[in-house]
Amino acid sequence: MPCDTIPSCTKGTLIFLLKGIFVAGHVFRISVETHCSGMRLDQFLAQAIPEFSRTFARKIIDLGGVHLDGRRMRRSSVSVATGASLEVYLDEQPLDVFTLTEEHVLFRDTYVLAINKPAGINSQPTPARYKGTLYEALLRLLESPYAKGQKPSLGMVQRLDRDTSGVMVFSIHNRAHQPLTKIFADRRVQKVYLAMIEGSMDKPQGEFRSLLARQHRTNLMKSVEKGGKEALTRYRVVESFGDAELVEVEIPTGRSHQIRVHFSEAGHPLLGDTRYGGRASWRGVPVPRQMLHAWKLQMQHPVSRESVAFETPYPPDFLDMLSHGRASGDSGGL
């Protein structure tokens, strides 16, 4: 007897099959009926969800988007039991698995690793994805060929949004974890970003200071009068295009989305940052993502205590947008 199928578009479950590509932002929730008990997980999903082929189901399982009774399950061969609950998460990202290479490495010694994170990669695992996130890619990069199966030592003290590129620093030795965490907690890190914003700032340099808190209804950050965390953003205009500007941004604090929020609330959202009111295209050209890049980072080494500094080049999509601005209108360096 075949397993009951579930509709592909039900309330709270938004999955659409468009030209063979799944575009999703929510989750399938499925209960295993008695007559499906004992089936392989990939086989069950292929029968229960009309749009899923068995190959596609295996890919989602391998990425980590399938949760069985509340726990991520990454083995296609596991059997499902009567009454078990499954949640299948899909994101809007390619199914290819991201891999870190030596080209991404800016610095590495026994204690610290600095990398140049590409845009479009989640820093940490999400319900839809474990494999191919930056965290998982780091574990693969650090894995010793002489200690297979032994999890490398990895400390994450900072995060970048999925569509933000640039420098990130990690501790990779037990001696470095606590000192590096304290360096960031004490704000003894100089972080400089590059951003392309809409419009023109009133002043060539200035700062924003507010308390930021997350809005539960929208999951976006917002400045509030009380109950938030202090956020300080300093900026300097580097180049002006009339209807947009390239700005250099320093954040002594490291609050979630703080650069995006502060410029949006000032009436100058980042180009491509549609979540915070930014435009999706500029001068007739699509903006590939939120135009934010973690350019430079300087700090004290957590073990040697020497000053170390890391700098990343302008990413190609940034250079493309700057070239487009210069070619399609007047620009002036400030």
N, C-alpha and C positions, 0 to 999 in steps of 0.2 A: 504494500500500500504506500503510495507516494506521500511525502510530507506535505502538510498544508503550506501553501505559499502565502506571503503577505503582500499587500499592495505596495507598489513602488513609491507612491506619493500619498502618504497619510498624514494626518495632523501631527506635527512635531517630528516628522520624518521627511526631510526634503532631499530627495535624490532624483536627479534627472539624467537621462541618457541622451546626450547631444553629440551626434556624429561619432558615436562609439566611445566618447570620453565622459566619465562620471564627474559631475560637478556637484559638490555636496558641502554642507556646513552643519549637518546634524547627525542623527544616529538612528540606526535600526535597532529596535528592541524586540527580541524573539524569545518565546518559551518553547522548550522541547516537549513535544507530545509523545505519548507512550509508544506509538508505532514507529517513531524515529529513534528511539533509544538504541544505542550501540553503534550508530553510524559514525563514520569519520567526520571530523569537524568540517573539513573542506567540502565533503560530499553533502553534508547537511545544509551548509550555507548555499551551495549551488542549487539545491532543490527548494529551499525556503525563500530565497530572494530571486525573482525571475531574471533580473538584470545581471546576476552573477554567473559567470562561467566558473568551472572548477579551478581553472588556471588563475582567474582573477581573484577568487577566494583565497587561494594559496598565497598570492602576492600580498593581499591585505593582512593575512595572518602573519606572514613573515615580517612585514613592516611593524606589526604590533598594534594594529587597529581593531583587533577582536578581543573582547573581554568575556571570559566565561565565569559566571557566578562572581562577578566583581573583580576578577584578577585577569591581568593581561595574559593571553595564551598565544604562544608563537609556534606551536607544533600542530601541523595540519592533521597528523595521524591520531591525535587524541580522540577518544570516543565521547559522544555526548550522552547524557543520561536523562531519563524522564524527569521533567520538572526543572531542569537546568535553565538558567536565564543567560541569554547572550546579548551583548551590545556590540554593534559593529559601527565604528567611527570612520568616516571618510573626510579628508581635508581637500583643499583645492590645489594641492601641489602635485607635481609629477611623481610617478611611482618609482622612478629611478632612485637608487640609494646613493646619497652623497658620501664621498670618501675624501678625507684629508690627505694631501700629499706634501712632500717637502717644499713644494712651491708656496704653500700657504704658511709655512713656518717663518716667522721673523727672527726668533731667538729661541735657543734651547740650551740649557745646561742641566746639571743634575737635579736642580730644585725648581726651576721655573720654565714655563713654556709660553711664548707669545705667538699668536697666529693672526693672520689676516682673514677674518670671517667674510665669506661671500654673502651677498644679499639672497634672500629666499630660503635660508636654512634656519630652522628653529634651534635656539641655543640648548634647550632642554627637551626631554621627551614630553609629548602631548598624548591625550587619549587616542588620537589617530595614528601616532607614529612614535616608535622608539628607534628602530633601525634607520640610520641615515640622518638622525639629528646630530648636532655638533657634539653633544655629550657622548653619544655612542661612537661617532667617528673618532673622537679623541681616544677613547678606550682602545679602539682598533689600532690607531697610530702608535700608542704607547705600549701595546702588548709586546712582551718579550718573546722572541722565538724559542727561548730556552725555558720559558715558564708558561706553556700553553695552559689555558684554563684558569690561570691566576689573575685576578682582577688588578689592573694597575692602580697605583695610588694617584688620585686626581681630586683636586679641590677647585671648585668654581666659586669665585668671589664676585664676579660681575656677570651681567647679562646684556645682550643686545637684542632688540626686537628682531623678529624674523626678517623683515625687509630693510634692516639697517646693516650696513657693511662696516668692516674696519677692524682695528686692533682689539684683541682680547688677551688677557693674561690669566694663567692658571698655575697653581702650585702642583707639582708632580712628585713631591717627596714629603714624608711625614714631618721632617724638620721645617718645612716651609709653610705648611697649612695654616697653623695658628698665627705666625708672624705676618703672613700676607693678608689674612683676614683682618688683623688689627690695623695694618697699614691702610686698608680701604675704609674700615670703620672709623678711623681717626681722621679721615679725609686728607691723608698725606700723599695723594695721587693727583697729578695734574692731567686732566682729560680735555682734549681739544677736538671738536667736531667740525665738519663742514656741512652746511645745509644750504639748499636753494629754497627761497621763500617767495611767496607771492607779494607783489607790490613793492613799495619802497619804505624803508624805515624813516621815521621823522629825524632821527639823529644817526650819525655814522657809527656811533658806539653807545652802548648803554647796558642796562641790566634789568632783569625781571626778578621779583622776589615774592613768593606767596606760599601758602600752605596748600598742599595737594592731597586729595582724597579720591578714592575710587567710587564711582557711582554704580551701585549694584544693578540698577535697571539696565544700563547700557554697557557696563564693564569698562567705561572710559574714565580717565582721570580728569579732575576738575579742581580749579582753585576754590577754596572755601575760607570762610572767616575764622572758623575754629574746628578743631578735631582732625586736622590734616598734619602732614609732615612738611617741614620747611624745605623749600626748593629755591635755589639761587642759580640763575642763568645769566651769564655775561656774553655779549656779542660785539662783533666788529664787522662792519660791511667791507667786503673785499672787492666786490665787483658789482656794478649796477647795470641792469638791462632795461630800466624804465618801468616795466611791469613785473619785474622779478629781480631778486638780488642773491648773490652768493655771499654768505656770511660765515665767519669763523666764530665758533661758540665754545665757551669754556663753562664747565659745570662743576663747581666745588662740591655740590651735593650730587647724589646719583639716584634720584627718584624715578620711578617708572614713568616713561613717556614725557618727562619734564620739558624737554626741548620742544616736542611736538605740541604740548599743551600751551606753553607760554607764548609761542609765536602765533598759535591759532587764536588764543584769547586776545592777543594784541591786534588781530585783524590781518595777520600775515602768515597763514598756514603754510606748511611745507608743500612744495609742488609734489603731487602724487599722493599726498596723505589724505585720502578721501574720508577716512574715519574721523578726522578732525577738521573737515571742511575744505581740504585742499582740492585743487582741480585735477582731473584725470588726464588732461591734455594741455599743452602750452604752445601757442602759436601754430596750431594745426598739427602738432606732433604728439602722439601718446607719451605720457610720462611713465617710465617703466616701473616705478615704485616710489615710495616716499624717499625724497632725495636727502638722505641723511647718512653721513659717513664718519665713523670714529677714526679720526686722522692721526692724532698723536697721543701718546701716553708716557708720562715720566713719573718715576717713583724710586724709592729706595729698595734695593734688592733685599728680600726677606732674610737671607742668610749672610751674605757678604757685607751687607749694609752699604754697598757702593751705589751711587746714582746710576740708574739705567733708564734709557729712553728708547721708545719704539715709534716708528713712523711708517705709515702705509701710503702707497701711491694713490692718486685719484683713480677710482674704479672706471672702467670703460664707459659705463652708462652715464656717469657723471660728466666725463669728458665729452660725450656725445651731446648732452644737454647744454653744456657750456658752449660748445661749438655752434650748436643751433641758435642759441641766443645771440652770439656774436655775429653770425652770418645773417640773421633775420632782422637785426635792428641795432641801434647804437648801444654801445656799452662803454663804461668808464671804470677804470680801476681807482679805488680809493685807498 
